[in-house]
Amino acid sequence: MASRQYHSFGDFYPFYLTEHSRSGTRRLHFAGTLLVLLTLAYSLATRRWGLLALHRVYSLAGDFRMFADMARGRGPF
């Protein structure tokens, strides 16, 4: 499979949605994103910054965008 090049998150997000088109996958990512938010809140409250070693920024951004879309009823749950 050829590697795709994305110049912006706007270019990447439609592809991300096609890769997460199954409802079970979306629900798992929704739950995972909620865990990231809880981890962030915990890290801020306890100052345990090692828990915030985040990578793959576009993928995490996709999780947050899909989470927001689903929470607003704009995407299938």
TIDOLO-758797 format. One line per 8 residues: number of its first residue (from 1); their letters; for each residue y, z, x of N, C-alpha, C. Coordinates in Angstrom, 3 decimals. Example, Ala and Ser with C-alpha at 12.3 -4.5 7.8 and 13.67 -1.06 7.14 Angstrom:
# TIDOLO-758797
1	as	-5.690,7.800,13.190,-4.500,7.800,12.300,-3.300,7.800,13.200; -2.250,7.080,12.850,-1.060,7.140,13.670,0.030,7.870,12.900
//
This chain:
# TIDOLO-758797
1	masrqyhs	-1.174,0.000,0.843,0.000,0.000,0.000,1.242,0.000,0.892; 2.175,-0.866,0.604,3.398,-0.963,1.391,4.325,0.210,1.093; 4.997,0.660,2.126,5.964,1.749,1.962,7.213,1.207,1.278; 7.709,1.948,0.314,8.907,1.521,-0.411,10.129,2.196,0.196; 11.223,1.484,0.198,12.478,2.034,0.709,13.412,2.313,-0.456; 13.957,3.491,-0.471,14.901,3.891,-1.518,16.218,4.246,-0.855; 17.275,3.715,-1.401,18.595,3.935,-0.823,19.336,5.065,-1.514; 18.804,5.503,-2.634,19.438,6.606,-3.356,18.402,7.255,-4.260
9	fgdfypfy	18.731,8.418,-4.746,17.847,9.084,-5.688,17.734,8.273,-6.974; 18.824,7.619,-7.378,18.799,6.765,-8.564,17.792,5.637,-8.454; 17.600,5.119,-7.233,16.580,4.097,-7.005,15.175,4.689,-7.054; 15.040,5.911,-6.552,13.738,6.553,-6.435,13.217,7.088,-7.761; 14.085,7.623,-8.620,13.655,8.356,-9.811,12.810,7.526,-10.788; 13.141,6.261,-11.081,12.259,5.484,-11.979,10.830,5.364,-11.433; 10.699,5.152,-10.124,9.370,5.115,-9.515,8.684,6.463,-9.656; 9.409,7.527,-9.415,8.867,8.887,-9.525,8.300,9.128,-10.927
17	ltehsrsg	9.030,8.688,-11.946,8.565,8.864,-13.325,7.282,8.082,-13.594; 7.156,6.882,-13.031,5.924,6.125,-13.244,4.741,6.801,-12.553; 4.993,7.462,-11.436,3.935,8.172,-10.718,3.536,9.465,-11.431; 4.362,9.927,-12.345,4.102,11.162,-13.091,4.121,10.884,-14.588; 3.468,9.804,-14.997,3.527,9.374,-16.399,2.549,10.125,-17.300; 1.522,10.737,-16.747,0.552,11.470,-17.570,1.133,12.824,-17.966; 0.931,13.228,-19.217,1.519,14.467,-19.716,1.030,15.689,-18.932; -0.227,15.697,-18.519,-0.745,16.822,-17.744,-0.038,16.961,-16.411
25	trrlhfag	0.221,15.819,-15.775,0.934,15.825,-14.497,2.357,16.336,-14.679; 3.012,15.852,-15.730,4.385,16.304,-15.993,4.421,17.812,-16.267; 3.465,18.302,-17.014,3.437,19.734,-17.326,3.201,20.568,-16.079; 2.312,20.108,-15.205,2.087,20.832,-13.950,3.347,20.846,-13.092; 4.039,19.723,-13.028,5.280,19.672,-12.257,6.368,20.532,-12.899; 6.404,20.566,-14.215,7.359,21.430,-14.924,7.114,22.885,-14.536; 5.844,23.306,-14.575,5.490,24.675,-14.204,5.789,24.927,-12.725; 5.479,23.960,-11.875,5.756,24.108,-10.449,7.240,24.230,-10.163
33	tllvlltl	8.050,23.445,-10.881,9.493,23.512,-10.700,10.020,24.868,-11.157; 9.460,25.382,-12.238,9.851,26.719,-12.685,9.517,27.749,-11.609; 8.365,27.607,-10.962,8.010,28.520,-9.875,8.980,28.392,-8.698; 9.436,27.176,-8.402,10.438,26.993,-7.344,11.722,27.727,-7.711; 12.142,27.609,-8.963,13.360,28.299,-9.399,13.201,29.814,-9.296; 12.047,30.316,-9.680,11.790,31.753,-9.581,11.738,32.197,-8.116; 11.153,31.372,-7.259,11.111,31.679,-5.828,12.512,31.696,-5.238; 13.332,30.742,-5.632,14.718,30.706,-5.172,15.458,31.970,-5.596
41	ayslatrr	15.318,32.353,-6.854,15.980,33.566,-7.346,15.483,34.796,-6.589; 14.173,34.859,-6.362,13.597,35.987,-5.627,14.120,36.012,-4.187; 14.173,34.840,-3.556,14.658,34.763,-2.178,16.113,35.196,-2.077; 16.912,34.798,-3.038,18.314,35.203,-3.037,18.462,36.703,-3.260; 17.644,37.248,-4.138,17.731,38.670,-4.455,17.232,39.552,-3.312; 16.203,39.085,-2.591,15.596,39.918,-1.545,15.966,39.467,-0.135; 16.660,38.351,-0.030,17.060,37.764,1.256,15.861,37.403,2.132; 14.793,36.984,1.508,13.614,36.486,2.237,13.717,34.964,2.296
49	wgllalhr	14.455,34.474,3.260,14.799,33.058,3.337,13.628,32.175,3.751; 12.599,32.738,4.369,11.455,31.937,4.783,10.748,31.269,3.619; 10.917,31.814,2.426,10.289,31.212,1.245,10.954,29.905,0.832; 12.105,29.588,1.430,12.858,28.407,1.023,12.654,27.216,1.953; 11.555,27.175,2.686,11.288,26.063,3.597,10.927,24.822,2.776; 11.922,24.159,2.215,11.711,23.004,1.332,11.738,21.705,2.118; 10.873,20.776,1.757,10.859,19.453,2.353,10.641,18.430,1.251; 10.692,17.198,1.649,10.577,16.097,0.679,11.632,16.227,-0.416
57	vyslagdf	12.848,16.121,0.001,13.982,16.376,-0.874,13.967,15.495,-2.118; 13.661,14.236,-1.975,13.659,13.363,-3.148,12.595,13.782,-4.154; 11.433,14.188,-3.685,10.381,14.611,-4.599,10.780,15.876,-5.347; 11.362,16.841,-4.637,11.814,18.058,-5.299,12.949,17.748,-6.275; 13.848,16.866,-5.869,14.929,16.454,-6.769,14.340,15.785,-8.013; 13.270,15.012,-7.832,12.596,14.399,-8.980,12.014,15.439,-9.910; 11.440,16.495,-9.334,10.915,17.586,-10.159,12.021,18.224,-10.990; 13.162,18.495,-10.358,14.268,19.113,-11.086,14.814,18.196,-12.175
65	rmfadmar	14.933,16.909,-11.861,15.446,15.965,-12.857,14.487,15.856,-14.038; 13.171,15.733,-13.735,12.188,15.639,-14.803,12.167,16.926,-15.621; 12.284,18.087,-14.965,12.358,19.381,-15.639,13.527,19.390,-16.624; 14.701,18.962,-16.139,15.892,18.929,-16.993,15.707,17.963,-18.161; 15.161,16.780,-17.889,14.923,15.807,-18.958,13.984,16.375,-20.016; 12.903,17.022,-19.568,11.934,17.578,-20.508,12.533,18.746,-21.285; 13.291,19.593,-20.615,13.909,20.737,-21.272,14.911,20.301,-22.330; 15.572,19.165,-22.108,16.544,18.636,-23.063,15.906,17.762,-24.136
73	grgpf	14.601,17.544,-24.039,13.915,16.692,-25.003,14.122,15.228,-24.749; 14.544,14.854,-23.557,14.812,13.451,-23.221,13.634,12.760,-22.567; 12.593,13.496,-22.285,11.402,12.915,-21.680,10.182,13.516,-22.311; 9.064,12.805,-22.277,7.852,13.341,-22.905,7.350,14.584,-22.193; 6.894,15.544,-22.945,6.341,16.788,-22.406,4.876,16.664,-22.481
//
